[in-house]
Amino acid sequence: MRISTRARYALRLMVDLVRYFDGSAPVHLRKIAEDNDLSHGYLEQLMISLRNASLVRGLSGRKGGYVLARPAEDITLTEIVEAAIGPINVVDCVSFPENCGIYAECKTRPIWVMINHAVREVLDSYTLAQMADDRWLETMSRRLEEVTGARPVQPLPTRAGAQPSRHTLEPVTAARGVGSTPCGRPMPVEPAPRKKTRSAPRSKKSSK
C-alpha cells in the first residue's frame, strides 16, 4: 500500500494552516502554495475536499482565506487523510467483502484487515494540533526509536549560503524525489505537483 500525494499534501496543508493562523486573519492559500512550491490550483482542489469534510471554512472577500472549522485538537489525522483520498482501504475486500466470492474462505484477508486496522489506529492516535506542534519531530523521533529501534535521522547539512527552512514538517533524509530502501539503494518517490512555469517566447531571427 502506498499513501498518495493527495493524502500527504493534505496533511502538510492543514499543518501550515495551523502554523500560519495568527488568531484572527484567515490564511491565504497562495502563501502556502509559494512556501511549498506547489500549484495554487492544486491546493484549491485539496481545500474543496477538506471543506466538504467540514475540516476547514473558506472566507470570501479581499481579506478572505481559510481557517479551521474545528479546533486542531479535535481533528485527527485519519479525518484529514480520508477527506483527501476517501476511506482507508488497503485491499477492496476489507471494506467490501461482498465483492469477493471467496472472502469467507480466503486465508489472506485477515492479514489485510489487520493492516488496515493498524493504519487507522496510528492515524487515529494523533491530532492535527500534535503534528503542528514545534516539538512534534523530537517527540516522534523518540517514539520511532521505541517502536522500531531506528536511530533518529539527522538532517543533511545545508549548502553554503543556503538559508535553513522555517518549516519543520519532516526531517530531510534524502534529495527531493528520491528515497532509500533498507539496503541503501535509491527508491523513486512519487513527485509532488509543482507550479507550472511558462517558457519565454523564442525570438525570431530577422531575415536579410
C-alpha positions as CSV (number, residue, x, y, z in Angstrom):
1,M,0.0,0.0,0.0
2,R,1.2,3.5,-0.8
3,I,-0.2,6.7,0.6
4,S,-1.0,9.0,-2.3
5,T,0.3,12.6,-2.9
6,R,-3.2,14.0,-2.1
7,A,-3.1,12.5,1.4
8,R,0.5,13.6,2.1
9,Y,-0.1,17.2,1.0
10,A,-3.5,17.4,2.7
11,L,-1.7,16.8,6.0
12,R,1.0,19.4,5.2
13,L,-1.6,21.9,4.1
14,M,-3.5,21.5,7.3
15,V,-0.4,21.8,9.4
16,D,0.5,25.0,7.6
17,L,-3.0,26.3,8.1
18,V,-2.4,26.0,11.9
19,R,1.1,27.4,11.8
20,Y,0.2,30.5,9.8
21,F,-3.0,31.3,11.6
22,D,-2.4,34.3,13.9
23,G,-5.7,34.0,15.8
24,S,-7.7,36.5,13.7
25,A,-7.0,36.8,10.0
26,P,-7.7,33.8,7.7
27,V,-4.7,32.2,6.0
28,H,-4.1,32.9,2.3
29,L,-3.7,29.8,0.3
30,R,-1.3,31.5,-2.1
31,K,1.2,31.9,0.7
32,I,1.1,28.2,1.5
33,A,1.5,27.4,-2.2
34,E,4.5,29.6,-2.6
35,D,6.3,28.3,0.5
36,N,5.7,24.6,-0.6
37,D,6.4,25.3,-4.3
38,L,3.0,23.9,-5.2
39,S,0.3,24.9,-7.6
40,H,-2.3,27.2,-6.1
41,G,-4.9,25.4,-8.1
42,Y,-3.8,22.0,-6.8
43,L,-4.2,23.2,-3.2
44,E,-7.6,24.7,-4.0
45,Q,-8.7,21.2,-5.1
46,L,-7.5,19.8,-1.8
47,M,-9.3,22.6,0.1
48,I,-12.6,21.6,-1.6
49,S,-12.2,18.1,-0.2
50,L,-11.3,19.4,3.2
51,R,-14.2,21.8,3.2
52,N,-16.6,19.1,2.2
53,A,-15.4,17.1,5.2
54,S,-16.2,20.1,7.5
55,L,-12.5,20.5,8.4
56,V,-11.9,24.0,7.1
57,R,-14.0,27.1,6.3
58,G,-13.4,29.4,3.4
59,L,-13.9,33.2,3.9
60,S,-14.5,35.3,0.8
61,G,-13.6,38.9,0.1
62,R,-10.4,40.8,-0.3
63,K,-9.1,39.7,3.1
64,G,-10.5,36.2,2.8
65,G,-8.8,32.9,3.1
66,Y,-9.2,29.7,5.1
67,V,-9.5,28.8,8.8
68,L,-10.1,25.6,10.6
69,A,-13.7,24.7,11.1
70,R,-12.9,23.0,14.4
71,P,-10.1,23.2,16.9
72,A,-6.9,21.5,15.8
73,E,-7.1,19.3,19.0
74,D,-10.4,17.9,17.7
75,I,-9.2,16.9,14.3
76,T,-7.5,13.5,13.9
77,L,-5.0,12.6,11.1
78,T,-7.5,10.0,10.0
79,E,-10.1,12.6,9.2
80,I,-7.6,14.6,7.1
81,V,-6.3,11.6,5.1
82,E,-9.8,10.2,4.4
83,A,-11.1,13.7,3.4
84,A,-8.3,13.7,0.7
85,I,-8.5,10.1,-0.6
86,G,-11.6,8.5,0.8
87,P,-11.9,5.7,3.4
88,I,-8.6,3.9,4.2
89,N,-8.9,0.5,2.5
90,V,-5.6,-1.3,1.7
91,V,-7.5,-4.1,-0.2
92,D,-11.0,-3.9,-1.6
93,C,-12.2,-7.0,0.3
94,V,-11.5,-5.3,3.7
95,S,-14.4,-2.8,3.4
96,F,-16.4,-4.6,0.7
97,P,-16.1,-8.3,1.3
98,E,-19.3,-8.9,-0.6
99,N,-17.4,-8.0,-3.8
100,C,-15.2,-11.1,-3.4
101,G,-16.7,-14.5,-4.0
102,I,-14.2,-16.3,-1.8
103,Y,-13.7,-13.8,1.1
104,A,-15.2,-16.3,3.7
105,E,-12.6,-18.9,2.8
106,C,-9.7,-16.5,1.9
107,K,-6.7,-17.1,4.2
108,T,-5.1,-13.8,3.3
109,R,-8.0,-11.4,4.1
110,P,-7.4,-11.4,7.9
111,I,-3.9,-10.0,7.2
112,W,-5.3,-7.2,5.1
113,V,-7.9,-6.4,7.8
114,M,-5.2,-6.3,10.5
115,I,-3.0,-4.0,8.3
116,N,-6.0,-1.7,7.6
117,H,-6.8,-1.6,11.3
118,A,-3.2,-0.8,12.2
119,V,-3.0,2.1,9.7
120,R,-6.2,3.6,11.1
121,E,-5.1,3.1,14.7
122,V,-1.9,5.1,14.1
123,L,-3.7,7.9,12.3
124,D,-6.4,7.9,15.0
125,S,-3.8,8.2,17.7
126,Y,-2.6,11.7,16.7
127,T,-4.3,15.1,16.2
128,L,-3.6,18.0,13.9
129,A,-2.6,20.1,16.9
130,Q,0.1,17.5,17.9
131,M,1.5,17.4,14.4
132,A,1.6,21.2,14.1
133,D,3.5,21.5,17.4
134,D,7.1,22.6,17.1
135,R,8.2,19.6,19.3
136,W,6.5,17.0,17.0
137,L,9.6,15.8,15.3
138,E,11.5,15.5,18.5
139,T,8.7,13.6,20.1
140,M,8.1,11.3,17.2
141,S,11.9,10.6,16.8
142,R,11.8,9.1,20.4
143,R,8.6,7.3,19.6
144,L,10.0,5.7,16.4
145,E,13.1,4.7,18.3
146,E,11.0,2.9,20.9
147,V,8.8,1.2,18.3
148,T,11.2,0.3,15.6
149,G,14.6,0.6,17.2
150,A,15.7,3.0,14.5
151,R,18.0,5.8,15.4
152,P,16.8,9.4,14.8
153,V,17.5,10.7,11.3
154,Q,19.9,13.6,11.2
155,P,19.2,16.3,8.7
156,L,21.6,16.8,5.8
157,P,24.0,19.8,6.2
158,T,22.8,22.9,4.3
159,R,24.7,24.2,1.3
160,A,27.0,27.1,1.8
161,G,24.9,30.3,1.6
162,A,21.6,28.5,1.7
163,Q,19.0,29.6,4.3
164,P,17.6,26.9,6.5
165,S,13.9,26.3,6.0
166,R,11.5,27.8,8.6
167,H,9.4,24.6,8.3
168,T,10.0,21.5,10.5
169,L,7.3,19.4,9.0
170,E,9.6,16.4,8.2
171,P,13.2,15.5,8.5
172,V,15.4,15.7,5.4
173,T,16.5,12.2,4.7
174,A,17.5,12.5,1.0
175,A,17.3,14.7,-2.0
176,R,13.7,15.6,-3.1
177,G,12.2,12.9,-5.3
178,V,14.5,10.1,-4.0
179,G,14.1,7.9,-1.0
180,S,16.1,4.9,0.1
181,T,15.4,1.3,0.7
182,P,16.7,-0.6,3.8
183,C,19.7,-1.6,1.8
184,G,20.5,2.0,0.9
185,R,19.6,1.8,-2.8
186,P,17.7,4.7,-4.3
187,M,14.0,4.3,-4.4
188,P,11.7,6.5,-6.6
189,V,9.2,8.6,-4.7
190,E,6.0,10.0,-6.1
191,P,6.8,13.6,-7.2
192,A,4.9,16.4,-5.7
193,P,2.8,18.5,-8.1
194,R,4.6,21.7,-8.9
195,K,3.7,25.1,-10.2
196,K,3.6,25.4,-14.0
197,T,6.1,27.9,-15.4
198,R,5.7,29.5,-18.8
199,S,8.7,29.3,-21.0
200,A,10.0,32.6,-22.6
201,P,8.9,33.0,-26.2
202,R,11.6,32.3,-28.8
203,S,13.0,35.4,-30.5
204,K,12.6,35.4,-34.3
205,K,15.7,35.9,-36.3
206,S,15.4,38.7,-38.8
207,S,16.0,37.7,-42.4
208,K,18.1,39.9,-44.6
